[in-house]
Amino acid sequence: MKSIKTFVAVSALTLASFASFAQSISVESSTLDGAEAKVAAVAQEHGAQYKITEANTNNRVHMTAELYK
């Protein structure tokens, strides 16, 4: 029984710490390269890597990305 409680506690802490590292950001620019440069700058500022999840081009570029460590 004690090992089950320990497993549950460790699992909960692992999920909580993982969730604190994931962050979604959105940027706007006039070009795709400009938007990605902004995402890269924010990721570098937070010491994280990024994955672009969405890019929309209607007169301006709107880009969404997930930051993770």
Secondary structure, 3 states (H helix, E strand, C coil): CHHHHHHHHHHHHHHHHHHHHCEEEEEEECCHHHHHHHHHHHHHHCCCEEEEEEEEECCCEEEEEEEEC
